[in-house]
Amino acid sequence: MERTVASGMKKQHLRGCKEKESPPNITIKGILGLLMESIDSDDKQVISLGIGDPTVHSCFRTTVAVQEAVVDALRSAKFNGYSPTVGLPQTRKAIADYLSNDLPYELSADDVYITAGCTQAIELALSVLARPGCNILLPRPCFPIYGLCAEFRNIEVRYFDLLPDNGWEVDLHAVEELVDHNTTAMVIINPGNPCGNVYTNQHLEKIAATAKRLAIVVISDEVYGHLAFGPNPFVPMGTFGSIAPVLTLGSLWKRWLVPGWRLGWLAITTTVDTLKNAKKIGSVDSEADNAGKQQTMLEKQQTDCSSIRIAVNSVFQQANAVDLANGMEVEDMAYQNSYIKSLERKLQKLKEHNYCLELDKDELERRAEHLRSDVQRYAHYLHEAEQGNMKAQEEFEISQETVAKLIELRDTLVEKIQNAVLHGHIEHLEAVIANHEDEPEEDPEEEEEVEEDPMDLDLGEVID
């Protein structure tokens, strides 16, 4: 079988068969690649914001000291063999010391688990907390790997919104409404990916208080730790590890610009004794071993991965335990109280919604009344306009009749004047003739003189 690539499609040539085309795999990187290829970049350079590797730009390079440390480690020939699946002791100790610099308590090497990048740390955290029928709360928007890892482990995903008007803070009311008895943890990403926000100390404390009240673990993704360029300084979630259990995820490459080294960690950053003692049960260690041995998903489900969840729940159950005199099983009062409060909030929202509907109804009625008044007013204007139009039409018709009568009168007057003038000329002519007949005859000489008389000429002209 021969395969060639043309126009983004894979062409398959099978012996004895016609050529077939199959669509390429639809991935985020594939879509981004198609978009980048379709952009005309002749005028300006296009920078892809979908890539998380700063080393593609020549201005981002790690320090020489970091490189020399790796070279020295390789040349020492001390690290060529298999290492523990949870990480080298000295590596775990170094990361514990590094994280302790920003915490009000000290971490030990046993609190840290080395992973192949932060992605494996995400897989490890979800595997530890997974159990049949459980769900996890993720922020929206969120780094997509969390949803994929949860789906792979049959963990139901529930999303809570981040509030853009409040610096992309967590909508804690939404978190409380989403939680039920099957919720194991909530995820926060600080500094945020993809929003770039940095949570304040006060908001992180509210998150811890909410997690304590709801009896869930906080998974804090701090892979961009200390990469804060705004007014809010970076504060690790583990600072409030005395309030609620916190699992901190991180990696080496973001801050030190070495993504290809794939060095990450999962740290139990809490002072809750039961959660720290859960490590002795071996759930995190066993998950790390399972990841190192590349067990199948079915084999992982058969491994006991719920000890941390049990330990976390026991913290809150101890505070709300009741007398077992009747042999009744202890009830999780913290969950019941939280559930009741959630129902009360929903009832309050329904009341507010109903009140808003009443307001909307009154507003619609008021607008309808205004519309009816406007319709009546416009109908009155239209009636007046029609009446005015009819009156104008009548006045126009009357004016036309008046003009016709005036024209007729004018013609009559002209005719009368012409007749009067003509009648006057005739009477004058008759008078002249009569006077001429009554005068005696004169000598020819006199007649000649009369012909030359200008008065006679003027009289002739007048007669003419």
C-alpha positions as CSV (number, residue, x, y, z in Angstrom):
1,M,0.0,0.0,0.0
2,E,1.4,3.4,-1.0
3,R,0.4,6.7,0.6
4,T,1.0,10.2,-0.6
5,V,-0.2,13.5,0.7
6,A,-1.8,16.1,-1.6
7,S,-3.9,19.1,-0.5
8,G,-4.1,18.0,3.1
9,M,-5.6,14.7,2.2
10,K,-4.1,11.2,2.4
11,K,-4.3,9.2,-0.8
12,Q,-4.3,5.5,-0.5
13,H,-3.3,3.2,-3.4
14,L,-4.3,-0.4,-2.7
15,R,-3.4,-3.2,-5.1
16,G,-6.3,-3.9,-7.4
17,C,-8.3,-1.0,-6.1
18,K,-9.0,2.6,-7.2
19,E,-7.4,5.5,-5.5
20,K,-9.2,6.6,-2.3
21,E,-9.0,9.7,-0.3
22,S,-9.4,9.8,3.5
23,P,-9.6,12.9,5.6
24,P,-6.7,13.8,7.9
25,N,-7.0,13.6,11.6
26,I,-9.0,16.5,13.0
27,T,-6.8,18.0,15.7
28,I,-6.4,21.4,17.2
29,K,-2.9,21.7,15.8
30,G,-4.1,20.5,12.4
31,I,-6.8,23.2,12.3
32,L,-4.3,25.8,13.4
33,G,-1.9,24.6,10.7
34,L,-4.6,25.0,8.0
35,L,-5.4,28.5,9.3
36,M,-1.8,29.5,9.3
37,E,-1.3,28.2,5.7
38,S,-4.4,30.2,4.5
39,I,-3.1,33.5,5.8
40,D,-1.3,35.8,3.5
41,S,1.8,36.7,5.5
42,D,3.5,38.8,2.8
43,D,2.6,42.1,4.3
44,K,3.2,41.3,8.0
45,Q,4.5,38.5,10.1
46,V,1.9,36.2,11.7
47,I,2.6,35.0,15.2
48,S,0.8,31.9,16.4
49,L,-0.6,32.2,19.8
50,G,-1.5,28.5,19.9
51,I,2.0,27.3,20.5
52,G,3.4,27.0,24.0
53,D,7.0,26.7,23.1
54,P,8.9,29.9,23.6
55,T,12.2,28.4,22.3
56,V,11.0,28.8,18.7
57,H,11.9,32.5,19.1
58,S,15.6,33.2,19.3
59,C,15.2,35.7,22.2
60,F,14.1,33.0,24.6
61,R,17.0,30.8,25.8
62,T,17.7,29.2,29.1
63,T,20.7,30.2,31.1
64,V,24.2,28.7,30.6
65,A,24.2,27.5,34.2
66,V,21.2,25.3,33.6
67,Q,22.8,23.7,30.6
68,E,26.1,23.1,32.3
69,A,24.4,21.5,35.2
70,V,22.7,19.0,32.9
71,V,26.0,18.4,31.1
72,D,27.8,17.7,34.4
73,A,25.0,15.3,35.4
74,L,25.4,13.3,32.1
75,R,29.1,13.2,32.3
76,S,29.1,11.9,35.9
77,A,27.6,8.6,34.7
78,K,25.5,8.4,37.9
79,F,22.1,8.7,36.2
80,N,22.3,6.3,33.4
81,G,20.3,3.6,35.1
82,Y,16.6,3.3,36.0
83,S,15.3,5.8,38.4
84,P,12.4,5.4,40.9
85,T,9.0,5.9,39.2
86,V,8.2,8.7,41.7
87,G,11.5,10.4,40.9
88,L,15.0,10.6,42.2
89,P,15.2,11.5,45.9
90,Q,17.5,14.4,45.4
91,T,15.2,15.8,42.6
92,R,12.1,15.5,44.8
93,K,14.0,17.2,47.7
94,A,15.2,20.1,45.4
95,I,11.6,20.7,44.2
96,A,10.2,20.5,47.7
97,D,12.7,23.1,48.9
98,Y,11.9,25.3,45.9
99,L,8.2,25.2,46.6
100,S,8.6,25.7,50.3
101,N,10.1,29.2,49.7
102,D,6.6,30.5,49.0
103,L,4.7,28.5,51.6
104,P,4.1,29.1,55.3
105,Y,5.3,25.5,56.0
106,E,8.0,23.1,54.8
107,L,7.5,20.4,52.2
108,S,9.5,17.2,52.3
109,A,10.8,15.0,49.5
110,D,7.9,12.6,50.1
111,D,5.4,15.4,49.3
112,V,6.7,15.6,45.7
113,Y,6.2,13.2,42.7
114,I,8.2,13.7,39.5
115,T,6.3,13.4,36.2
116,A,7.0,13.6,32.5
117,G,5.9,17.1,32.1
118,C,2.8,18.7,33.7
119,T,0.6,16.7,31.4
120,Q,1.5,13.5,33.3
121,A,1.0,15.3,36.5
122,I,-2.6,16.1,35.4
123,E,-3.1,12.4,34.5
124,L,-1.7,11.3,37.9
125,A,-3.9,13.7,39.8
126,L,-7.1,12.6,38.0
127,S,-6.2,8.9,38.4
128,V,-5.7,9.3,42.1
129,L,-9.1,11.0,42.6
130,A,-11.1,8.9,40.1
131,R,-13.8,6.5,41.2
132,P,-16.9,5.1,39.5
133,G,-19.5,7.7,39.0
134,C,-17.4,10.6,40.1
135,N,-17.2,14.1,38.6
136,I,-14.7,16.9,38.5
137,L,-15.2,20.7,38.2
138,L,-13.2,22.5,35.5
139,P,-13.0,26.2,34.7
140,R,-14.4,27.6,31.4
141,P,-12.2,28.5,29.5
142,C,-9.8,25.8,30.4
143,F,-6.6,24.1,29.2
144,P,-8.1,21.3,27.1
145,I,-5.9,18.4,28.4
146,Y,-8.0,18.3,31.6
147,G,-11.2,17.4,29.7
148,L,-9.4,14.8,27.6
149,C,-7.8,13.1,30.6
150,A,-11.0,13.1,32.5
151,E,-12.9,11.6,29.6
152,F,-10.2,8.9,29.2
153,R,-10.9,7.9,32.9
154,N,-14.7,8.0,32.6
155,I,-14.8,11.1,34.9
156,E,-17.8,13.3,34.4
157,V,-16.7,16.9,33.7
158,R,-18.7,19.9,34.9
159,Y,-17.7,23.4,34.0
160,F,-17.9,26.5,36.1
161,D,-17.5,29.9,34.4
162,L,-14.7,32.4,35.0
163,L,-15.9,36.0,35.4
164,P,-14.2,38.3,32.8
165,D,-15.5,41.4,34.5
166,N,-13.8,40.4,37.8
167,G,-10.4,39.5,36.4
168,W,-11.5,36.0,35.3
169,E,-12.1,35.0,38.9
170,V,-13.9,31.7,39.8
171,D,-17.7,31.9,40.0
172,L,-17.9,30.4,43.4
173,H,-21.7,30.4,43.5
174,A,-21.6,28.3,40.3
175,V,-19.1,25.9,41.9
176,E,-21.4,25.4,44.9
177,E,-24.4,24.7,42.6
178,L,-22.4,22.1,40.6
179,V,-21.1,20.1,43.5
180,D,-22.8,16.9,44.7
181,H,-21.8,13.9,46.7
182,N,-19.8,12.5,43.7
183,T,-17.7,15.5,43.2
184,T,-14.0,14.8,44.0
185,A,-12.1,18.0,43.1
186,M,-12.1,21.4,41.4
187,V,-9.3,22.7,39.1
188,I,-7.9,26.2,39.1
189,I,-5.1,27.4,36.8
190,N,-3.1,30.2,38.3
191,P,-1.7,32.1,36.5
192,G,-4.5,31.5,34.1
193,N,-4.3,29.6,30.8
194,P,-5.6,30.9,28.4
195,C,-6.8,34.1,30.0
196,G,-3.5,35.2,31.6
197,N,-5.1,36.3,34.8
198,V,-3.4,36.1,38.3
199,Y,-5.6,35.5,41.3
200,T,-5.3,37.7,44.3
201,N,-4.5,36.4,47.8
202,Q,-8.1,37.1,48.9
203,H,-9.7,35.2,46.1
204,L,-7.5,32.1,46.6
205,E,-8.5,32.2,50.3
206,K,-12.2,32.2,49.2
207,I,-11.6,29.2,46.9
208,A,-10.0,27.3,49.8
209,A,-12.9,28.1,52.1
210,T,-15.4,27.0,49.5
211,A,-13.5,23.7,48.9
212,K,-13.5,23.1,52.7
213,R,-17.2,23.7,52.9
214,L,-17.9,21.4,50.0
215,A,-15.4,18.7,51.0
216,I,-13.5,18.6,47.8
217,V,-9.8,18.8,46.8
218,V,-8.3,21.8,44.9
219,I,-6.1,20.9,42.0
220,S,-4.0,24.0,41.4
221,D,-2.2,24.1,38.0
222,E,0.7,26.5,38.6
223,V,2.8,25.7,35.5
224,Y,3.1,29.4,34.9
225,G,4.0,30.2,38.5
226,H,5.9,33.5,39.0
227,L,5.3,34.5,35.4
228,A,3.1,37.4,36.5
229,F,3.6,40.8,34.9
230,G,0.6,42.7,36.2
231,P,-0.3,44.3,39.5
232,N,-1.2,41.0,41.2
233,P,1.8,39.0,42.5
234,F,1.8,35.2,42.2
235,V,0.5,33.4,45.3
236,P,0.6,29.6,45.4
237,M,-2.7,27.9,46.3
238,G,-0.7,25.8,48.8
239,T,-0.5,28.9,51.0
240,F,-4.1,28.0,52.1
241,G,-3.3,24.3,52.4
242,S,-4.3,24.5,56.1
243,I,-7.9,25.3,55.1
244,A,-8.5,22.7,52.3
245,P,-6.5,19.9,50.7
246,V,-4.4,21.1,47.7
247,L,-2.6,19.2,45.0
248,T,-0.1,21.5,43.2
249,L,0.9,20.8,39.6
250,G,4.0,22.4,38.0
251,S,6.8,22.0,35.6
252,L,10.3,23.1,34.9
253,W,10.1,24.3,31.4
254,K,7.8,27.3,31.5
255,R,9.9,29.4,33.9
256,W,13.3,28.1,32.7
257,L,12.5,27.8,29.0
258,V,13.2,24.1,28.5
259,P,10.0,22.5,27.3
260,G,11.8,19.6,25.6
261,W,13.1,18.3,28.9
262,R,9.6,17.3,30.0
263,L,10.1,17.6,33.8
264,G,7.0,18.2,35.9
265,W,5.8,17.4,39.4
266,L,2.8,16.8,41.6
267,A,3.1,18.1,45.1
268,I,0.8,17.6,48.1
269,T,0.8,21.1,49.4
270,T,-1.4,20.9,52.5
271,T,-1.2,20.5,56.2
272,V,-4.3,18.4,56.5
273,D,-2.9,15.3,58.4
274,T,-5.3,12.8,56.9
275,L,-4.4,13.8,53.3
276,K,-0.7,13.7,54.0
277,N,-1.1,10.3,55.8
278,A,-2.9,9.0,52.7
279,K,0.4,8.8,51.0
280,K,1.3,6.0,53.4
281,I,-1.6,4.0,51.9
282,G,0.2,4.2,48.6
283,S,-2.4,5.5,46.2
284,V,-0.1,8.2,44.7
285,D,2.9,5.9,44.7
286,S,0.9,3.1,43.1
287,E,-0.4,5.4,40.4
288,A,3.2,6.6,39.7
289,D,4.3,2.9,39.5
290,N,1.3,2.1,37.2
291,A,2.3,5.0,34.9
292,G,5.9,3.8,34.8
293,K,4.8,0.3,34.0
294,Q,2.3,1.6,31.3
295,Q,-0.6,-0.4,32.7
296,T,-3.8,-0.4,30.7
297,M,-6.8,1.6,31.7
298,L,-8.6,-1.5,33.0
299,E,-5.7,-2.4,35.2
300,K,-5.6,1.1,36.6
301,Q,-9.2,1.0,37.5
302,Q,-8.6,-2.2,39.5
303,T,-5.9,-0.4,41.5
304,D,-7.1,1.4,44.7
305,C,-6.9,5.0,43.7
306,S,-9.5,6.5,46.1
307,S,-7.5,6.7,49.4
308,I,-6.9,10.4,49.1
309,R,-10.6,11.1,48.5
310,I,-11.5,8.9,51.5
311,A,-9.0,10.8,53.6
312,V,-10.3,14.1,52.5
313,N,-13.9,13.2,53.3
314,S,-12.9,11.9,56.7
315,V,-11.6,15.4,57.6
316,F,-15.0,16.9,57.3
317,Q,-16.9,13.9,58.6
318,Q,-14.9,14.0,61.9
319,A,-16.1,17.6,62.4
320,N,-19.7,16.7,61.8
321,A,-19.9,13.2,63.4
322,V,-23.0,12.4,65.5
323,D,-23.6,9.9,68.3
324,L,-24.0,6.3,67.0
325,A,-26.0,5.1,70.0
326,N,-28.7,3.6,67.7
327,G,-26.1,2.0,65.5
328,M,-27.0,4.5,62.7
329,E,-24.3,5.3,60.2
330,V,-22.6,8.7,60.4
331,E,-24.1,11.1,57.9
332,D,-22.2,13.7,56.0
333,M,-23.7,16.8,57.5
334,A,-21.3,19.1,55.7
335,Y,-22.7,17.8,52.4
336,Q,-26.3,18.0,53.5
337,N,-25.8,21.6,54.8
338,S,-24.2,22.5,51.5
339,Y,-26.9,20.9,49.5
340,I,-29.6,22.7,51.5
341,K,-27.9,26.0,51.0
342,S,-27.6,25.3,47.3
343,L,-31.4,24.6,47.2
344,E,-32.0,27.8,49.1
345,R,-30.0,29.7,46.6
346,K,-31.8,28.2,43.7
347,L,-35.1,29.0,45.4
348,Q,-34.0,32.6,45.9
349,K,-33.0,32.8,42.2
350,L,-36.4,31.4,41.2
351,K,-38.0,34.1,43.3
352,E,-35.9,36.8,41.9
353,H,-36.6,35.4,38.4
354,N,-40.3,35.4,39.1
355,Y,-40.0,39.0,40.4
356,C,-38.2,40.0,37.3
357,L,-41.0,38.4,35.2
358,E,-43.5,40.4,37.1
359,L,-41.5,43.5,36.4
360,D,-41.3,42.6,32.8
361,K,-45.1,42.0,32.7
362,D,-45.7,45.5,34.2
363,E,-43.2,47.0,31.8
364,L,-44.8,45.3,28.8
365,E,-48.3,46.5,29.9
366,R,-47.0,50.0,30.3
367,R,-45.4,49.9,26.9
368,A,-48.6,48.5,25.4
369,E,-50.6,51.4,26.8
370,H,-48.1,53.8,25.4
371,L,-48.4,52.1,22.0
372,R,-52.2,52.3,22.1
373,S,-52.0,56.0,23.0
374,D,-49.6,56.5,20.1
375,V,-51.9,54.6,17.7
376,Q,-54.8,56.8,18.7
377,R,-52.8,59.9,18.4
378,Y,-51.5,58.9,15.0
379,A,-55.1,58.0,13.9
380,H,-56.3,61.5,14.9
381,Y,-53.4,63.0,12.9
382,L,-54.3,60.9,9.9
383,H,-58.0,61.9,10.2
384,E,-57.1,65.5,10.3
385,A,-54.8,65.1,7.4
386,E,-57.5,63.4,5.4
387,Q,-60.0,66.2,6.3
388,G,-57.4,68.8,5.4
389,N,-56.8,67.1,2.1
390,M,-60.5,67.0,1.3
391,K,-60.9,70.6,2.2
392,A,-57.9,71.5,0.0
393,Q,-59.3,69.5,-2.8
394,E,-62.6,71.4,-2.5
395,E,-60.9,74.7,-2.4
396,F,-58.9,73.7,-5.5
397,E,-62.0,72.8,-7.4
398,I,-63.7,76.1,-6.4
399,S,-60.6,78.0,-7.5
400,Q,-60.7,76.3,-10.9
401,E,-64.4,77.2,-11.4
402,T,-63.6,80.8,-10.4
403,V,-60.7,81.0,-12.9
404,A,-63.0,79.6,-15.6
405,K,-65.6,82.3,-14.8
406,L,-63.0,85.0,-14.8
407,I,-61.7,83.9,-18.2
408,E,-65.2,83.9,-19.5
409,L,-65.9,87.3,-18.1
410,R,-62.6,88.5,-19.6
411,D,-63.5,87.3,-23.0
412,T,-66.9,88.9,-22.7
413,L,-65.4,92.3,-21.7
414,V,-62.9,92.1,-24.6
415,E,-65.7,91.4,-27.0
416,K,-67.8,94.3,-25.7
417,I,-64.9,96.7,-25.8
418,Q,-64.1,95.7,-29.4
419,N,-67.7,96.2,-30.4
420,A,-67.9,99.5,-28.7
421,V,-64.7,100.7,-30.4
422,L,-66.0,99.5,-33.8
423,H,-69.4,101.2,-33.2
424,G,-67.7,104.4,-32.2
425,H,-65.6,104.5,-35.4
426,I,-68.7,103.9,-37.6
427,E,-70.7,106.8,-36.0
428,H,-67.7,109.1,-36.4
429,L,-67.4,108.2,-40.0
430,E,-71.1,108.7,-40.7
431,A,-70.9,112.2,-39.0
432,V,-67.9,113.2,-41.2
433,I,-69.7,112.0,-44.4
434,A,-72.8,114.0,-43.4
435,N,-70.8,117.1,-42.8
436,H,-69.0,116.7,-46.1
437,E,-72.2,116.5,-48.0
438,D,-73.6,119.7,-46.4
439,E,-70.6,121.9,-47.4
440,P,-70.7,123.9,-50.8
441,E,-68.4,123.0,-53.6
442,E,-65.2,124.9,-53.8
443,D,-62.8,125.9,-56.6
444,P,-60.3,123.3,-57.8
445,E,-57.5,125.4,-56.5
446,E,-59.1,125.4,-53.1
447,E,-59.7,121.8,-53.4
448,E,-56.1,121.2,-54.1
449,E,-55.2,123.3,-51.1
450,V,-57.7,121.3,-49.1
451,E,-56.0,118.1,-50.2
452,E,-52.7,119.4,-49.0
453,D,-54.2,120.5,-45.7
454,P,-52.6,118.4,-43.0
455,M,-55.8,118.5,-41.0
456,D,-57.6,116.6,-43.7
457,L,-54.9,114.0,-43.8
458,D,-55.0,113.5,-40.1
459,L,-58.8,113.1,-40.4
460,G,-58.4,110.5,-43.1
461,E,-56.0,108.6,-41.0
462,V,-58.4,108.7,-38.1
463,I,-61.2,107.5,-40.3
464,D,-59.0,104.7,-41.5
